[in-house]
Amino acid sequence: MKKSAIAGGSLLGLLVVAGAYQGFAVSSDPLTLAEYRMIKAGSSEKLLRNYANTCQQDSESEPGGRYPVTWTCYGADGSSNAVFFYSEGVLFSKAETGLT
């Protein structure tokens, strides 16, 4: 087999994987501006996870949960986002950029 055929096959494989990943990202459940507005100060982290699966925990609390935990959730375009700040499992602050 020629090297160009091997390289072409590898490139095709990468494109298939990238397409599968993109399909996954599109089918995810991004956070909307309306959902962002429904998440109020005093709500739990569990409520946040009910609204969107594009959220990831940016920082972790030590045992006992006394230090703030930050979550970032992404909008449909992948660049818009919202950041939520929790202390002892309760939302105390939030901010968003570009959600629709």
C-alpha positions as CSV (number, residue, x, y, z in Angstrom):
1,M,0.0,0.0,0.0
2,K,1.3,3.4,-0.9
3,K,2.0,6.1,1.8
4,S,-0.5,8.4,0.1
5,A,-3.2,5.8,0.5
6,I,-2.4,5.4,4.1
7,A,-2.4,9.1,4.7
8,G,-5.7,9.5,2.9
9,G,-7.3,6.7,4.9
10,S,-6.1,8.3,8.1
11,L,-7.4,11.7,7.1
12,L,-10.8,10.2,6.2
13,G,-10.9,8.5,9.6
14,L,-10.3,11.8,11.3
15,L,-13.0,13.5,9.3
16,V,-15.5,10.8,10.3
17,V,-14.6,11.2,14.0
18,A,-14.8,15.0,13.7
19,G,-18.3,14.6,12.0
20,A,-19.4,12.3,14.8
21,Y,-18.2,14.7,17.4
22,Q,-19.9,17.6,15.7
23,G,-23.2,15.7,15.5
24,F,-22.9,15.0,19.2
25,A,-22.3,18.7,20.0
26,V,-25.3,19.8,17.9
27,S,-27.6,17.2,19.6
28,S,-26.6,18.4,23.1
29,D,-28.9,20.5,25.2
30,P,-27.4,24.0,25.3
31,L,-28.4,26.6,27.8
32,T,-30.8,29.3,26.5
33,L,-31.3,32.8,27.8
34,A,-34.8,32.0,29.0
35,E,-33.4,29.0,31.1
36,Y,-30.6,31.3,32.4
37,R,-33.2,33.7,33.7
38,M,-35.1,30.9,35.4
39,I,-32.1,30.0,37.5
40,K,-32.3,32.3,40.5
41,A,-30.0,33.1,43.4
42,G,-30.6,30.5,46.2
43,S,-31.3,27.6,43.7
44,S,-29.3,24.4,43.9
45,E,-26.7,22.9,41.6
46,K,-29.1,20.1,40.8
47,L,-31.5,22.7,39.2
48,L,-28.8,23.9,36.9
49,R,-28.0,20.4,35.7
50,N,-31.7,19.9,34.9
51,Y,-31.7,22.8,32.4
52,A,-28.6,22.0,30.3
53,N,-26.1,19.2,29.8
54,T,-23.5,21.6,28.3
55,C,-22.4,22.6,31.8
56,Q,-19.1,21.7,33.3
57,Q,-17.7,22.3,36.7
58,D,-14.7,24.5,36.6
59,S,-13.6,24.3,40.2
60,E,-14.3,21.8,42.9
61,S,-15.1,22.4,46.5
62,E,-13.1,20.7,49.3
63,P,-14.9,18.3,51.5
64,G,-17.6,20.1,53.4
65,G,-18.4,22.4,50.4
66,R,-17.3,25.6,52.2
67,Y,-15.5,27.0,49.1
68,P,-17.3,28.4,46.0
69,V,-17.8,26.1,43.0
70,T,-18.0,27.5,39.5
71,W,-20.0,26.0,36.6
72,T,-19.8,27.1,33.0
73,C,-22.7,26.3,30.6
74,Y,-22.6,26.9,26.9
75,G,-25.2,28.2,24.5
76,A,-26.2,26.8,21.1
77,D,-23.5,28.6,19.1
78,G,-20.7,27.2,21.4
79,S,-19.2,30.6,22.1
80,S,-22.0,32.1,24.2
81,N,-22.0,31.0,27.8
82,A,-23.1,31.5,31.4
83,V,-21.1,31.2,34.6
84,F,-22.7,30.2,37.9
85,F,-21.1,30.5,41.3
86,Y,-22.3,28.2,44.1
87,S,-21.3,28.1,47.8
88,E,-22.4,25.1,49.8
89,G,-24.5,24.0,46.9
90,V,-26.5,27.2,46.6
91,L,-26.3,29.8,43.8
92,F,-25.0,33.2,44.9
93,S,-24.0,34.8,41.6
94,K,-24.3,34.3,37.9
95,A,-23.3,36.1,34.6
96,E,-23.9,35.4,30.9
97,T,-22.5,36.5,27.6
98,G,-24.4,36.1,24.3
99,L,-27.1,33.6,25.2
100,T,-30.2,33.7,23.0
